[in-house]
Amino acid sequence: MQKNDLVIVNTENGLAMGVIVTDVKSVPIYKLPIGLKNVVRKATEEDLKVRSDNEVLEQEARLFCLERIRERQLLMKLIDVESLFDKSKIVFYFTAENRVDFRELIKDLVQRFKTRIELRQIGARQETRMVRGLGICGREVCCASLIHNLDRVSVKMAKEQNVSLNPEKISGLCGRLMCCLAFEFDVYQDMKKSIPKCGKSIQTDEGHGKVIRQNILKREVVVELETGKEITVSIKDE
């Protein structure tokens, strides 16, 4: 098997189709991830037909569910529909401001599709990951491309990275703090260890002064001298 091949794999929800995203490589047993599952087989023509049939089923299920939500006047927003590869269960992902009594909706779906039905409520971040889109940086949102775990993001992370605290500039499409703030936070923390903190007194070529600002990526600090003059000092110049 090679990179970009379609394969059938075992998941927590049974068989699923996926794409190999890296080249095959040898890894010592002690470095293997916990719970690693085997590739069942390379996808066959029959598997591709199953995937195509599932896509049709998912679209049909989405339209039917939207219709029932409207008729029952449920305060919920349907985000996505996923049919397991073997059609043993259909999962409906939705968001809602408050608790929703969807028992009658489940009955409608079970009666229509004759399989197990799961309605799974998700948060704003998970919604954005599914819907996708472009962030203010012009790239696809991190949660849908390179971040696998949606870690907690705090305002402190923005402060540590000297990012403007303007909500419009630090919020993602989901309306929450941008995931990249957490993704890059550890790097900034490591880089700051070798840079004088704000408020620290240091000696420069132009005299003694106090650090008032930092530029982590350029490894520079702005120093206010005793004369009141501000100068920029590279770390290597200290």
Buried (B, 14 or more C-beta within 10 A) or exposed (E): EEEEEBBBBEEEBEBBBEEBEEEEEEEEEEEEEEEEEEBEEEBEEEBEEBBEEBEEBBEBBBEBBEEBBEEEEBEBEBBBBBBBBEBEBBBBBBBEEEEBEBEEBBEBBEEBBEBEBBBEBBEEBBBBBEEEEEBEEEEEBBBBEEBEEBEEBEEEBBEBBEBEEEEEEBEBBBEBBBBBBBBBBEEBEEEBEEBBEEEEEEEBEEEEBBBEEBEBEEBBBBBBBEEEEEBEBEEEEE
